[in-house]
Amino acid sequence: MPAWPSVGILHLMDIQNSLRLDQPALYRLCLQGHVRAKWDDWLQNAVVTFEDRQTTLNGEVRDQAALFGLLSFVRNLGVVLIVVELIQPM
């Protein structure tokens, strides 16, 4: 089993303790390839960038249910999900 850096685990624990299921948060998603889709249904104030055969999405997700809906949408597009990162709880 890989050794996880203790700083990363502590940071993750701090975030988990501060984020509620019904709370909006800023997320970053990275997808393989240049993916053009209607992201406004899933992300508020979405910023989409295309670079090095990768699509990066930054935006606010209204709650955890919406996050899972977004992840299902990405899965249904049939693209590779590289990263999901919580940037900041709102």
Number of C-alpha atoms within 10 A of each C-alpha: 3 4 5 8 8 9 9 10 11 11 10 13 11 11 15 11 8 11 16 13 10 11 14 19 19 19 19 19 19 19 19 16 16 15 18 9 10 8 16 11 11 19 20 15 13 18 14 17 13 16 9 8 10 17 19 20 20 20 20 23 26 18 16 16 13 17 19 13 14 18 16 11 15 17 12 9 11 8 14 13 16 12 12 15 11 15 14 14 17 11
